[in-house]
Amino acid sequence: MQDSNAAQTTSGTGLQGQSRRRLNALGMDREAWAALLEELGEKPYRVEQILKWLHHRFVDDFADMTDISKKLRTELAERCEIREPEIVSEHLSTDGTRKWLIRAAGGSAVEMVFIPEPNRGTLCVSSQVGCALDCKFCATGKQGFNSNLTAAEIVGQVRIAVQTLADAYPERERVVTNVVLMGMGEPLLNFDAVTPAVDLMMDDLGYGISKRRVTISTAGVVPGIYRLAERTDASLAISLHAPNDALRDELVPINRKYPIAELLKACRSYAGNLGEKRTVTVEYTLLNGVNDQPEHAAQMVELLRDFPCKINLIPFNPFPGSGFERPTVTSVRAFQHRLASAGLSVTVRTTRGEDIDAACGQLVGSVADRTRRQARYRRLASAS
Ligand code: SAH
């Protein structure tokens, strides 16, 4: 059972201040259900029934699970709650991108983004409120860390999107075809909640999304990558952003702890688990005049020449007070060309949802318990 999935609720006994922990059923993967049902003396096939009620039929009450006994329904209701995160607001971009503000425990909120394309729909979900890693060009990083989301709050974002989008795209059999953990937060610093959530996204009894299409993106938490390999074969993306340690130390401070060579070694090891034809994605945000020069492209070629990967260039998405600029389209193309002509596989991520601040690195949610870093950032932003 995942501790990170436990929710605090009042007992309803009327005793002031008394509370007990109930599990949020939405964050429980097969393993967690199997353990609970065994404890309750129930047959393993109940796992299948319960998961389908929760993630295919979206029931919000155990009483509605009509193919299981009343006794078990009552027992489950005593032990668990079914609580989907609440939508605070929804915004629709002129390009069809949607952004939702989702309430998290403690009064904070995180953002989730849906990016429709002709043949697929990508949902970008958050894993934490804020982020501790302080990457210099990321709006979420500027806020500092507030809290971890629970497994239910992470997979709950997919649950919300699947239900909400069905009406918007009646012609599509499956609206959410891809999930990327590229919203707010560093997924590998919330490992125990992220892994069951990812299990549920990939499970046929959950959201049935192919393991190739569920991607965990990390700024480079190296021990987390090795741990992840033991636990899942979801796709992996790393946020490289610089081709040498001196520059990466500045842009992505976790590099001081886990430098590039260690990060790439961990990725090779992870890729070994993925099997033929699947490689790690290397994200590289292009910052004008900082990491987009010909010498950076040459160093990238040197670094990744023998490293099987797909490189995804992300033109920087500006936000107030960031201190960085987006390179011109010509300069992005030139950088791409230098890598491609050396034989590297490289694409440029299209900027989507900019008019609603939904592009990569622009997600800030709303953090109730503001850290000093966030207050400082707000002062800077309002001064600029
Ligand atoms: N914490 C995860 C997910 C971050 S968001 C990670 O670090 O991988 C997904 C990608 O967007 C990351 O590569 C991140 O570094 C990048 N990013 C952050 N801010 C950005 C911005 N303002 N413009 C463009 N890309 C940005």
Boltz pocket constraint, residues with backbone or C-beta under 6 A from the ligand:
constraints:
  - pocket:
      binder: B
      contacts: [[A, 135], [A, 137], [A, 138], [A, 139], [A, 181], [A, 182], [A, 183], [A, 184], [A, 185], [A, 186], [A, 187], [A, 217], [A, 218], [A, 219], [A, 220], [A, 237], [A, 238], [A, 239], [A, 240], [A, 283], [A, 284], [A, 285], [A, 314], [A, 315], [A, 316], [A, 317], [A, 318], [A, 319], [A, 360], [A, 361], [A, 362]]
      max_distance: 6.0
